[in-house]
Each structure stands twice: as C-alpha cells, then as structure tokens.
Amino acid sequence: MQSNSTTACKIMLIDERPESPEDEPFLRSLIMGTVADELSARDWPEPMRSSLLESQYRARLEGLRANFPNASRAIVLVDERPAGWMAISETDHEIRLVDIVLLPEYRGQGIGTALIQQLLADSDRTGKPVRLTVRLDNRARRLYQRLGFRRIGGDELHDTMERPAL
C-alpha cells in the first residue's frame, strides 16, 4: 500500500499523508458536511441538525475502528491543502476502500479517480482485488463502474463492488 504518494492531475498536485490528531477539526467538518449533503440536512433547524450530524460523525468513525481496526487513514492534499480523507484496509486477501470523501469544491476534477487508480495499481502489483461498499444513490457508483468495479453483493441500500487484480 502506498503512503505519501504524489500524482499530478489537471495541473493539481495530489498527495496524501497519514491522518493525525490535529486533523480532527478538518475531518469533523468534512464528514459532517458530507452527511448533511447526503441527508439534505443543510436547512434543518440548527439544534436538530447539529445533534444528528455529530452522532453520524461519531458513528462513522466508530464503525470504521470497529470493522477495520488496522485501516490506514489519510488526509488527501491538493496543492498541499487538505481536500479530503480516505481510509484503506489491506489484508492478505483484499484491499478495501473503506471510505473516501472529498470537499465539494474538489469533486468531479479527477482527484478521486487518481486516488483509486493508485489503489488499482497496488491491486495489480499484489494480486489482491479492491473491494468497496457504496450507497445505491451515490454518484461515485458510476466512477467505480468506469474503473472496472462490478457488483458482487449488497442490499436494498448498498452495493458491494469489486475490481479484481489484473
């Protein structure tokens, strides 16, 4: 698995570095903003919105720790500025894209594609498939399909997808 890798994308420098405790305010804002968008909660009354988003933030991180205790967590940097976050879990049998989130202003610019292509290169080098779970209503599903991921399971809310090593 790569760490501190650097990729050029549309005259942007895309990098990542390990998450640190000092990143908590950025991570909190990023995840809470993403959840607010997913739930269309930006215009909800403040006390209700804050409470819900805080509990969703805590649940997301606690779920990650419980289900993927050895996951590597990285801050995505674009031109040296925090632009997102990703969590990757690698085992003897797979590379799991546990979570990837970009700030809205960085979406749709090829950044997520470049990051996932790095994982696919790791997959091909190690012979391990890349797997992920994505909500059915998430726009990223189309990206994953374009990159060669196929549905291997899921439920009424999520797809589990895999891209085998080549």
C-alpha positions as protocol buffer text, in pm:
chain_id: "A"
residue {
  index: 1
  type: MET
  ca { x: 0 y: 0 z: 0 }
}
residue {
  index: 2
  type: GLN
  ca { x: 133 y: 341 z: -86 }
}
residue {
  index: 3
  type: SER
  ca { x: 187 y: 619 z: 159 }
}
residue {
  index: 4
  type: ASN
  ca { x: 269 y: 978 z: 85 }
}
residue {
  index: 5
  type: SER
  ca { x: 227 y: 911 z: -286 }
}
residue {
  index: 6
  type: THR
  ca { x: 216 y: 1203 z: -524 }
}
residue {
  index: 7
  type: THR
  ca { x: 21 y: 1223 z: -851 }
}
residue {
  index: 8
  type: ALA
  ca { x: -28 y: 1511 z: -1093 }
}
residue {
  index: 9
  type: CYS
  ca { x: -384 y: 1557 z: -1216 }
}
residue {
  index: 10
  type: LYS
  ca { x: -502 y: 1853 z: -1426 }
}
residue {
  index: 11
  type: ILE
  ca { x: -216 y: 2075 z: -1305 }
}
residue {
  index: 12
  type: MET
  ca { x: -304 y: 1989 z: -947 }
}
residue {
  index: 13
  type: LEU
  ca { x: -63 y: 1813 z: -717 }
}
residue {
  index: 14
  type: ILE
  ca { x: -249 y: 1531 z: -541 }
}
residue {
  index: 15
  type: ASP
  ca { x: -82 y: 1387 z: -235 }
}
residue {
  index: 16
  type: GLU
  ca { x: -180 y: 1215 z: 87 }
}
residue {
  index: 17
  type: ARG
  ca { x: -38 y: 1197 z: 432 }
}
residue {
  index: 18
  type: PRO
  ca { x: -131 y: 992 z: 738 }
}
residue {
  index: 19
  type: GLU
  ca { x: -417 y: 1137 z: 944 }
}
residue {
  index: 20
  type: SER
  ca { x: -308 y: 1288 z: 1275 }
}
residue {
  index: 21
  type: PRO
  ca { x: -497 y: 1406 z: 1585 }
}
residue {
  index: 22
  type: GLU
  ca { x: -452 y: 1766 z: 1463 }
}
residue {
  index: 23
  type: ASP
  ca { x: -673 y: 1681 z: 1163 }
}
residue {
  index: 24
  type: GLU
  ca { x: -981 y: 1623 z: 1380 }
}
residue {
  index: 25
  type: PRO
  ca { x: -1144 y: 1966 z: 1315 }
}
residue {
  index: 26
  type: PHE
  ca { x: -1098 y: 1926 z: 938 }
}
residue {
  index: 27
  type: LEU
  ca { x: -1222 y: 1567 z: 944 }
}
residue {
  index: 28
  type: ARG
  ca { x: -1524 y: 1658 z: 1157 }
}
residue {
  index: 29
  type: SER
  ca { x: -1619 y: 1941 z: 921 }
}
residue {
  index: 30
  type: LEU
  ca { x: -1563 y: 1725 z: 612 }
}
residue {
  index: 31
  type: ILE
  ca { x: -1769 y: 1429 z: 730 }
}
residue {
  index: 32
  type: MET
  ca { x: -2045 y: 1636 z: 886 }
}
residue {
  index: 33
  type: GLY
  ca { x: -2073 y: 1844 z: 567 }
}
residue {
  index: 34
  type: THR
  ca { x: -2088 y: 1530 z: 355 }
}
residue {
  index: 35
  type: VAL
  ca { x: -2355 y: 1373 z: 576 }
}
residue {
  index: 36
  type: ALA
  ca { x: -2555 y: 1698 z: 569 }
}
residue {
  index: 37
  type: ASP
  ca { x: -2549 y: 1684 z: 189 }
}
residue {
  index: 38
  type: GLU
  ca { x: -2640 y: 1313 z: 181 }
}
residue {
  index: 39
  type: LEU
  ca { x: -2939 y: 1375 z: 409 }
}
residue {
  index: 40
  type: SER
  ca { x: -3031 y: 1713 z: 258 }
}
residue {
  index: 41
  type: ALA
  ca { x: -2997 y: 1847 z: 613 }
}
residue {
  index: 42
  type: ARG
  ca { x: -2827 y: 2182 z: 549 }
}
residue {
  index: 43
  type: ASP
  ca { x: -3152 y: 2373 z: 607 }
}
residue {
  index: 44
  type: TRP
  ca { x: -3277 y: 2176 z: 904 }
}
residue {
  index: 45
  type: PRO
  ca { x: -3326 y: 2361 z: 1234 }
}
residue {
  index: 46
  type: GLU
  ca { x: -2986 y: 2404 z: 1399 }
}
residue {
  index: 47
  type: PRO
  ca { x: -3030 y: 2201 z: 1721 }
}
residue {
  index: 48
  type: MET
  ca { x: -3168 y: 1903 z: 1528 }
}
residue {
  index: 49
  type: ARG
  ca { x: -2907 y: 1929 z: 1254 }
}
residue {
  index: 50
  type: SER
  ca { x: -2608 y: 1962 z: 1490 }
}
residue {
  index: 51
  type: SER
  ca { x: -2715 y: 1669 z: 1704 }
}
residue {
  index: 52
  type: LEU
  ca { x: -2780 y: 1441 z: 1409 }
}
residue {
  index: 53
  type: LEU
  ca { x: -2459 y: 1531 z: 1227 }
}
residue {
  index: 54
  type: GLU
  ca { x: -2249 y: 1488 z: 1540 }
}
residue {
  index: 55
  type: SER
  ca { x: -2394 y: 1142 z: 1602 }
}
residue {
  index: 56
  type: GLN
  ca { x: -2340 y: 1045 z: 1237 }
}
residue {
  index: 57
  type: TYR
  ca { x: -1979 y: 1166 z: 1253 }
}
residue {
  index: 58
  type: ARG
  ca { x: -1910 y: 963 z: 1567 }
}
residue {
  index: 59
  type: ALA
  ca { x: -2087 y: 655 z: 1428 }
}
residue {
  index: 60
  type: ARG
  ca { x: -1890 y: 668 z: 1102 }
}
residue {
  index: 61
  type: LEU
  ca { x: -1554 y: 678 z: 1279 }
}
residue {
  index: 62
  type: GLU
  ca { x: -1652 y: 424 z: 1545 }
}
residue {
  index: 63
  type: GLY
  ca { x: -1778 y: 188 z: 1274 }
}
residue {
  index: 64
  type: LEU
  ca { x: -1451 y: 224 z: 1089 }
}
residue {
  index: 65
  type: ARG
  ca { x: -1249 y: 150 z: 1405 }
}
residue {
  index: 66
  type: ALA
  ca { x: -1467 y: -149 z: 1495 }
}
residue {
  index: 67
  type: ASN
  ca { x: -1486 y: -308 z: 1149 }
}
residue {
  index: 68
  type: PHE
  ca { x: -1144 y: -214 z: 1013 }
}
residue {
  index: 69
  type: PRO
  ca { x: -916 y: -164 z: 1316 }
}
residue {
  index: 70
  type: ASN
  ca { x: -599 y: -176 z: 1106 }
}
residue {
  index: 71
  type: ALA
  ca { x: -718 y: 62 z: 834 }
}
residue {
  index: 72
  type: SER
  ca { x: -478 y: 331 z: 724 }
}
residue {
  index: 73
  type: ARG
  ca { x: -636 y: 675 z: 731 }
}
residue {
  index: 74
  type: ALA
  ca { x: -500 y: 957 z: 520 }
}
residue {
  index: 75
  type: ILE
  ca { x: -571 y: 1322 z: 455 }
}
residue {
  index: 76
  type: VAL
  ca { x: -592 y: 1390 z: 83 }
}
residue {
  index: 77
  type: LEU
  ca { x: -399 y: 1701 z: -16 }
}
residue {
  index: 78
  type: VAL
  ca { x: -445 y: 1903 z: -333 }
}
residue {
  index: 79
  type: ASP
  ca { x: -172 y: 2158 z: -393 }
}
residue {
  index: 80
  type: GLU
  ca { x: -69 y: 2097 z: -29 }
}
residue {
  index: 81
  type: ARG
  ca { x: -415 y: 2192 z: 108 }
}
residue {
  index: 82
  type: PRO
  ca { x: -646 y: 1943 z: 283 }
}
residue {
  index: 83
  type: ALA
  ca { x: -909 y: 1838 z: 29 }
}
residue {
  index: 84
  type: GLY
  ca { x: -1040 y: 1508 z: 159 }
}
residue {
  index: 85
  type: TRP
  ca { x: -990 y: 1190 z: 352 }
}
residue {
  index: 86
  type: MET
  ca { x: -963 y: 822 z: 278 }
}
residue {
  index: 87
  type: ALA
  ca { x: -944 y: 500 z: 475 }
}
residue {
  index: 88
  type: ILE
  ca { x: -794 y: 182 z: 330 }
}
residue {
  index: 89
  type: SER
  ca { x: -779 y: -163 z: 487 }
}
residue {
  index: 90
  type: GLU
  ca { x: -541 y: -416 z: 338 }
}
residue {
  index: 91
  type: THR
  ca { x: -548 y: -783 z: 437 }
}
residue {
  index: 92
  type: ASP
  ca { x: -385 y: -1093 z: 294 }
}
residue {
  index: 93
  type: HIS
  ca { x: -686 y: -1134 z: 62 }
}
residue {
  index: 94
  type: GLU
  ca { x: -803 y: -786 z: -39 }
}
residue {
  index: 95
  type: ILE
  ca { x: -755 y: -411 z: -49 }
}
residue {
  index: 96
  type: ARG
  ca { x: -1069 y: -248 z: 88 }
}
residue {
  index: 97
  type: LEU
  ca { x: -1154 y: 112 z: 7 }
}
residue {
  index: 98
  type: VAL
  ca { x: -1337 y: 170 z: 335 }
}
residue {
  index: 99
  type: ASP
  ca { x: -1415 y: 538 z: 282 }
}
residue {
  index: 100
  type: ILE
  ca { x: -1321 y: 826 z: 57 }
}
residue {
  index: 101
  type: VAL
  ca { x: -1458 y: 1177 z: 96 }
}
residue {
  index: 102
  type: LEU
  ca { x: -1362 y: 1495 z: -87 }
}
residue {
  index: 103
  type: LEU
  ca { x: -1467 y: 1851 z: -15 }
}
residue {
  index: 104
  type: PRO
  ca { x: -1739 y: 1958 z: -262 }
}
residue {
  index: 105
  type: GLU
  ca { x: -1510 y: 2201 z: -444 }
}
residue {
  index: 106
  type: TYR
  ca { x: -1270 y: 1916 z: -528 }
}
residue {
  index: 107
  type: ARG
  ca { x: -1527 y: 1669 z: -661 }
}
residue {
  index: 108
  type: GLY
  ca { x: -1556 y: 1599 z: -1031 }
}
residue {
  index: 109
  type: GLN
  ca { x: -1199 y: 1702 z: -1109 }
}
residue {
  index: 110
  type: GLY
  ca { x: -1035 y: 1362 z: -1140 }
}
residue {
  index: 111
  type: ILE
  ca { x: -893 y: 1357 z: -787 }
}
residue {
  index: 112
  type: GLY
  ca { x: -1094 y: 1057 z: -669 }
}
residue {
  index: 113
  type: THR
  ca { x: -1015 y: 880 z: -996 }
}
residue {
  index: 114
  type: ALA
  ca { x: -641 y: 936 z: -946 }
}
residue {
  index: 115
  type: LEU
  ca { x: -653 y: 809 z: -587 }
}
residue {
  index: 116
  type: ILE
  ca { x: -849 y: 498 z: -681 }
}
residue {
  index: 117
  type: GLN
  ca { x: -619 y: 429 z: -976 }
}
residue {
  index: 118
  type: GLN
  ca { x: -331 y: 418 z: -727 }
}
residue {
  index: 119
  type: LEU
  ca { x: -522 y: 151 z: -532 }
}
residue {
  index: 120
  type: LEU
  ca { x: -583 y: -41 z: -854 }
}
residue {
  index: 121
  type: ALA
  ca { x: -211 y: -29 z: -933 }
}
residue {
  index: 122
  type: ASP
  ca { x: -145 y: -170 z: -582 }
}
residue {
  index: 123
  type: SER
  ca { x: -406 y: -437 z: -655 }
}
residue {
  index: 124
  type: ASP
  ca { x: -240 y: -539 z: -979 }
}
residue {
  index: 125
  type: ARG
  ca { x: 104 y: -543 z: -816 }
}
residue {
  index: 126
  type: THR
  ca { x: -9 y: -756 z: -518 }
}
residue {
  index: 127
  type: GLY
  ca { x: -268 y: -973 z: -693 }
}
residue {
  index: 128
  type: LYS
  ca { x: -539 y: -866 z: -444 }
}
residue {
  index: 129
  type: PRO
  ca { x: -883 y: -743 z: -553 }
}
residue {
  index: 130
  type: VAL
  ca { x: -1005 y: -399 z: -447 }
}
residue {
  index: 131
  type: ARG
  ca { x: -1345 y: -408 z: -277 }
}
residue {
  index: 132
  type: LEU
  ca { x: -1577 y: -135 z: -152 }
}
residue {
  index: 133
  type: THR
  ca { x: -1932 y: -71 z: -43 }
}
residue {
  index: 134
  type: VAL
  ca { x: -2125 y: 224 z: -184 }
}
residue {
  index: 135
  type: ARG
  ca { x: -2475 y: 360 z: -137 }
}
residue {
  index: 136
  type: LEU
  ca { x: -2701 y: 299 z: -435 }
}
residue {
  index: 137
  type: ASP
  ca { x: -2776 y: 672 z: -463 }
}
residue {
  index: 138
  type: ASN
  ca { x: -2410 y: 778 z: -453 }
}
residue {
  index: 139
  type: ARG
  ca { x: -2281 y: 936 z: -776 }
}
residue {
  index: 140
  type: ALA
  ca { x: -1948 y: 764 z: -719 }
}
residue {
  index: 141
  type: ARG
  ca { x: -2104 y: 431 z: -828 }
}
residue {
  index: 142
  type: ARG
  ca { x: -2064 y: 541 z: -1191 }
}
residue {
  index: 143
  type: LEU
  ca { x: -1697 y: 623 z: -1129 }
}
residue {
  index: 144
  type: TYR
  ca { x: -1638 y: 282 z: -975 }
}
residue {
  index: 145
  type: GLN
  ca { x: -1807 y: 112 z: -1271 }
}
residue {
  index: 146
  type: ARG
  ca { x: -1593 y: 309 z: -1519 }
}
residue {
  index: 147
  type: LEU
  ca { x: -1283 y: 195 z: -1329 }
}
residue {
  index: 148
  type: GLY
  ca { x: -1382 y: -171 z: -1367 }
}
residue {
  index: 149
  type: PHE
  ca { x: -1566 y: -241 z: -1042 }
}
residue {
  index: 150
  type: ARG
  ca { x: -1858 y: -484 z: -1063 }
}
residue {
  index: 151
  type: ARG
  ca { x: -2134 y: -558 z: -814 }
}
residue {
  index: 152
  type: ILE
  ca { x: -2067 y: -875 z: -613 }
}
residue {
  index: 153
  type: GLY
  ca { x: -2335 y: -830 z: -344 }
}
residue {
  index: 154
  type: GLY
  ca { x: -2525 y: -578 z: -143 }
}
residue {
  index: 155
  type: ASP
  ca { x: -2871 y: -498 z: -18 }
}
residue {
  index: 156
  type: GLU
  ca { x: -3154 y: -252 z: -86 }
}
residue {
  index: 157
  type: LEU
  ca { x: -2933 y: 45 z: 16 }
}
residue {
  index: 158
  type: HIS
  ca { x: -2577 y: -52 z: -80 }
}
residue {
  index: 159
  type: ASP
  ca { x: -2375 y: -230 z: -346 }
}
residue {
  index: 160
  type: THR
  ca { x: -2065 y: -427 z: -259 }
}
residue {
  index: 161
  type: MET
  ca { x: -1831 y: -393 z: -554 }
}
residue {
  index: 162
  type: GLU
  ca { x: -1503 y: -550 z: -657 }
}
residue {
  index: 163
  type: ARG
  ca { x: -1236 y: -488 z: -914 }
}
residue {
  index: 164
  type: PRO
  ca { x: -1019 y: -799 z: -945 }
}
residue {
  index: 165
  type: ALA
  ca { x: -644 y: -769 z: -980 }
}
residue {
  index: 166
  type: LEU
  ca { x: -528 y: -780 z: -1340 }
}
